[in-house]
Amino acid sequence: AMAKAVVSTTIGAEGLPVKHDREVLIADSPEEFANSIFKVLSDKGLRRQLESSARELVVSKYSWAAVAEEFALTLSGACRTQGKRLVTPRP
């Protein structure tokens, strides 16, 4: 959300919709991790690209507008499903 370049392990990024070399650098060994940090600190273009891509991802998936839209779609689907119930609810 803060548009900062991130280096993570595979486990640290698990469950997040990120791709290596796009929104994050993935490094699982200490040597890879150190090299990735050096790469981000020394390559301004890479750092800015990671920051920009990560920010776009966060805004598109986790902004209030995106979350509200997903919630509205979920409610709409639930309401349609509710209308097709096979069993009548008891009073």
Backbone as numpy.savetxt, mean C-alpha at the origin, in Angstrom:
# Nx Ny Nz CAx CAy CAz Cx Cy Cz
3.11 7.80 3.52 2.28 9.00 3.52 3.15 10.26 3.52
4.34 10.14 4.07 5.22 11.30 4.17 6.16 11.44 2.98
5.98 10.61 1.97 6.79 10.66 0.75 8.28 10.52 1.07
8.61 9.50 1.82 10.00 9.19 2.14 10.36 7.83 1.55
11.57 7.71 1.05 12.04 6.45 0.49 12.14 5.42 1.61
11.77 4.18 1.31 11.74 3.12 2.31 12.56 1.93 1.85
13.36 1.40 2.77 14.04 0.12 2.58 13.43 -0.81 3.62
12.99 -1.98 3.18 12.34 -2.93 4.07 12.78 -4.34 3.76
12.47 -5.24 4.68 12.65 -6.66 4.40 11.37 -7.18 3.77
11.43 -8.38 3.22 10.24 -9.01 2.65 9.16 -9.13 3.71
9.55 -9.53 4.91 8.57 -9.68 5.99 7.99 -8.32 6.39
8.80 -7.29 6.42 8.33 -5.95 6.77 7.33 -5.39 5.77
7.43 -5.81 4.52 6.52 -5.31 3.48 5.37 -6.28 3.22
5.35 -7.39 3.96 4.32 -8.40 3.74 2.93 -7.82 3.95
2.04 -8.10 3.00 0.67 -7.63 3.09 0.46 -6.24 2.52
1.53 -5.58 2.17 1.42 -4.24 1.57 1.49 -4.36 0.05
0.71 -3.57 -0.66 0.70 -3.66 -2.11 1.86 -2.90 -2.76
3.08 -3.21 -2.35 4.25 -2.51 -2.86 5.09 -3.45 -3.72
5.84 -2.84 -4.63 6.74 -3.60 -5.50 8.17 -3.10 -5.29
9.10 -4.07 -5.27 10.52 -3.75 -5.16 10.93 -2.86 -6.33
11.71 -1.85 -6.05 12.21 -0.87 -7.03 11.12 0.06 -7.56
9.91 -0.04 -7.04 8.87 0.91 -7.44 8.50 1.80 -6.26
7.91 1.22 -5.20 7.55 2.01 -4.02 8.51 1.80 -2.86
9.33 0.76 -2.94 10.20 0.38 -1.82 11.37 -0.42 -2.36
12.46 -0.44 -1.61 13.54 -1.37 -1.90 13.46 -2.49 -0.88
13.45 -3.73 -1.35 13.37 -4.90 -0.48 14.77 -5.49 -0.36
15.20 -5.70 0.88 16.53 -6.27 1.14 16.44 -7.17 2.37
16.81 -8.41 2.21 16.63 -9.36 3.30 17.90 -9.72 4.08
19.06 -9.50 3.51 20.28 -9.77 4.26 20.86 -8.44 4.76
21.67 -8.48 5.80 22.28 -7.24 6.29 23.07 -6.50 5.21
23.78 -7.26 4.37 24.57 -6.63 3.30 23.65 -5.95 2.27
22.60 -6.66 1.85 21.64 -6.07 0.90 20.98 -4.84 1.49
20.63 -4.90 2.77 19.97 -3.78 3.43 20.87 -2.55 3.45
22.13 -2.76 3.86 23.09 -1.66 3.90 23.32 -1.08 2.50
23.46 -1.95 1.51 23.65 -1.49 0.12 22.45 -0.71 -0.38
21.24 -1.16 -0.02 20.03 -0.46 -0.45 19.93 0.92 0.20
20.29 1.00 1.46 20.28 2.31 2.13 21.28 3.24 1.47
22.47 2.74 1.20 23.48 3.55 0.51 22.97 4.00 -0.85
22.33 3.09 -1.57 21.79 3.39 -2.90 20.77 4.53 -2.83
19.87 4.47 -1.87 18.83 5.50 -1.71 19.46 6.84 -1.33
20.44 6.80 -0.45 21.07 8.05 -0.01 21.95 8.68 -1.09
22.52 7.87 -1.96 23.44 8.41 -2.95 22.81 8.66 -4.32
21.63 8.13 -4.58 20.99 8.30 -5.88 19.71 9.12 -5.72
19.83 10.42 -5.94 18.71 11.34 -5.75 17.53 10.99 -6.66
17.80 10.58 -7.88 16.72 10.23 -8.81 15.94 9.02 -8.32
16.64 7.99 -7.87 15.99 6.80 -7.34 15.17 7.16 -6.10
15.77 7.95 -5.21 15.09 8.35 -3.99 13.79 9.08 -4.30
13.84 10.01 -5.20 12.63 10.78 -5.56 11.59 9.89 -6.24
12.03 8.96 -7.07 11.10 8.04 -7.74 10.40 7.15 -6.73
11.15 6.60 -5.76 10.56 5.78 -4.71 9.57 6.59 -3.88
9.97 7.80 -3.51 9.11 8.66 -2.69 7.82 9.01 -3.42
7.93 9.36 -4.68 6.76 9.73 -5.48 5.81 8.55 -5.68
6.37 7.40 -6.04 5.54 6.21 -6.26 4.84 5.75 -4.98
5.56 5.79 -3.87 4.97 5.38 -2.59 3.86 6.34 -2.19
4.08 7.62 -2.39 3.06 8.63 -2.05 1.81 8.43 -2.90
1.99 8.20 -4.20 0.84 7.95 -5.08 0.04 6.73 -4.62
0.74 5.68 -4.23 0.08 4.47 -3.75 -0.74 4.76 -2.50
-0.15 5.47 -1.54 -0.84 5.77 -0.29 -2.08 6.63 -0.55
-1.95 7.64 -1.37 -3.08 8.52 -1.67 -4.19 7.75 -2.40
-3.82 6.91 -3.35 -4.83 6.21 -4.14 -5.56 5.12 -3.35
-4.90 4.52 -2.36 -5.51 3.42 -1.62 -5.97 3.78 -0.21
-5.34 4.76 0.41 -5.58 4.99 1.84 -6.00 6.41 2.21
-6.23 7.28 1.24 -6.72 8.61 1.57 -8.17 8.50 2.06
-8.66 9.54 2.71 -10.05 9.52 3.18 -11.00 9.27 2.01
-10.75 9.91 0.87 -11.63 9.75 -0.29 -11.62 8.30 -0.79
-10.43 7.70 -0.87 -10.32 6.31 -1.36 -10.99 5.33 -0.39
-10.77 5.54 0.89 -11.36 4.65 1.90 -12.88 4.81 1.91
-13.37 6.04 1.81 -14.82 6.29 1.80 -15.46 5.64 0.57
-14.80 5.74 -0.57 -15.34 5.12 -1.78 -15.41 3.60 -1.64
-14.37 2.99 -1.11 -14.35 1.54 -0.90 -15.43 1.12 0.10
-15.61 1.91 1.14 -16.65 1.63 2.14 -18.04 1.73 1.51
-18.27 2.75 0.69 -19.56 2.91 0.02 -19.84 1.74 -0.91
-18.83 1.28 -1.63 -19.00 0.12 -2.52 -19.32 -1.14 -1.71
-18.67 -1.30 -0.58 -18.93 -2.46 0.28 -20.35 -2.42 0.82
-20.78 -1.25 1.28 -22.15 -1.11 1.78 -23.17 -1.35 0.69
-22.91 -0.82 -0.47 -23.82 -1.01 -1.60 -23.95 -2.49 -1.94
-22.84 -3.20 -1.97 -22.86 -4.64 -2.24 -23.60 -5.39 -1.15
-23.41 -4.99 0.09 -24.10 -5.65 1.21 -25.60 -5.41 1.13
-26.00 -4.22 0.73 -27.43 -3.92 0.61 -28.06 -4.74 -0.51
-27.36 -4.90 -1.62 -27.88 -5.73 -2.72 -27.99 -7.18 -2.27
-27.00 -7.67 -1.56 -27.02 -9.04 -1.06 -28.15 -9.22 -0.05
-28.36 -8.24 0.79 -29.41 -8.31 1.81 -30.78 -8.46 1.15
-30.98 -7.82 0.02 -32.26 -7.90 -0.68 -32.51 -9.27 -1.29
-31.49 -10.10 -1.41 -31.62 -11.43 -2.02 -31.60 -12.54 -0.98
-31.90 -12.21 0.26 -31.88 -13.22 1.32 -32.85 -14.35 1.03
-32.45 -15.54 1.36 -33.30 -16.71 1.19 -34.14 -16.96 2.44
-33.67 -16.49 3.56 -34.38 -16.70 4.82 -34.88 -15.35 5.32
-36.13 -15.30 5.72 -36.71 -14.06 6.24 -36.27 -13.87 7.68
-35.75 -12.68 8.01 -35.32 -12.46 9.38 -36.51 -12.47 10.34
-36.28 -12.94 11.55 -37.32 -12.95 12.57 -37.45 -11.57 13.20
-38.67 -11.21 13.58 -38.86 -9.87 14.21 -38.25 -9.79 15.59
